[in-house]
Amino acid sequence: MPKRVNMLLVVLGAAMLATTALAETGAEAQERARKKAMAIGAARADAIRKLAQQIQGLRITSDMTVHDFVTESDAINLDLDAWLRGMKEVGQPKFDGEEAIVEMQVTLKTVIQKLKQFYTAHYKGDKVKINSFEKMTEYNKFDVITVEGHGVVPEDLREEPLVTAGGGGGKIPPYWRKHCTARGRLMAVEAARADAMRKLAQRIQGVRVTADTVVQDYVTQSDDVNLRMDTFIRGAKELGVRYHRDELIVEVEMEILLKTVLTKFKSWADAHYKGDKVKLTALEEKIEKVRYDKIVETGMGVPPKKYLQDYQPEEVVVFEKVQATVNTTPAWVTETIRATGEAAVDTEAENKVQGELMAKRAAEMDARRKLAEQLQGLMLTSDTSVKNFMAQSDTVRSRMEAYQLGAKLVDAEVKDGKAVAEVELDLKPIWQMWIIHIKGQ
């Protein structure tokens, strides 16, 4: 074989080996990137779960939490879940080895605003009034909730392929069937769909119309257009659903023609945009340029806790813990607790005696309130308080309220312009009441 041909074969062989090496390196890099993205997704899901737990634990009134309010309506539950899925991370995700860390944050003020929106849109009950949400700042003494989510991807983790819309439930992994109800799967998909729609809206708002103008610049000119941004993406097409094989995470892939969205947006901008009209012409020109451009986004969702196969409501868990300790009498049963209340005397009252009586009554009410707080803090088990147990039913709560009325006024006096009252209550009857209630279940 001629020397020149040999040299050519050597060069070709080296080039093929180099191409193969590059291809392998590229594939490995792609796999690492995919796992990194999935780790971030898992960390985000963990942060959202923690955020949901903290929000649902917030107090709306003295005897109602956000959890109580949300569970009265599937529509409110779904809206809360969708809102949380749309929450933005604080900064960029971080990595500690193979573990992804995502920080999320929300202000109490924002939570209150959202709850009022959900109330107006869906609430049909009578246990809470809309003005109750404004008082949440009195029961929850902080301004910001901050959580940190963590996620890793097992080496053997693989998700099922994308199931095209209308593909049925045949591709639902066994893991999902074992741990999640059908209702939970539907709500997880709905949450993922809402997440994808949110991402589509963000992408559209970032579309550049001119060198120095994006769609968001038009939106901020009109509250009406801003509020209706979600209507511009209603025509988005669902490409399919993907269930992760070994985690309760579902993905929904959505697609929309950019021209379709911008055309709807232009119609609204014509009616509401108050800025430079020249920009409307630029927007019209942009619509012609993106005739076939598509935007594709993938949203992620997880099922609400109450739709898991092995889920037990918190009140059931509390009841079972207390029921298991009926025969273990706590040390406080033989004690008597006391509380002291105070109130100022109205020095400008026309009738001095009447003013002092009213002050004594106010001091007594203050003492009874403090006594109630002590009662709710009594521990029935190592990790269950009377307050936890009261939350399980209206019957228990009403029995406790009746029991507290039996508190005895020990003393009440007025001294130096201030009324002081002391009340006391024996604790043995409260334990007897719990035993009767538990055995009657």
Buried (B, 14 or more C-beta within 10 A) or exposed (E): EEEEEEEEEEEEEEEEEEEEEEEEEEEEEEEEEEBBBBBBBBBBBBBBBBBBEBBBEBBBBEBBBBBBBBBBBBEBBBBBBBBBBBBEBBEEBEEEEEBBBBBBBBEBEBBBEBBBEBBEEBBEEEBBEEEBBEBBEEBBEEEEBBBBBBBBBEEEBEBBEBBEEEEEEEBBBEBBBEBBBEEBBBBBBBBBBBBBBBBBBBBBBEBEBEEEBBBBBBBEBBEEBBEBBEEBBEEBEBBBBBBBBBBBBBBBBBBBBBBBBBBBBBEBBEEBBEBEEEBBEEBBEBBEEBEEEEBBBBBBBBBBBBBBEEBEEEBEEBBEBBBEBEEEEBEBBEEEBBBBBBBEBBEEBEEEEEBBBBBBBBBBBBBBEBBBEBBBEBEBBEEBBBBBBBBBBEEBBEBBEEBBEEBEBEEBEBEEEEBBBBBBBBBEEBBEBBBEBBEEE
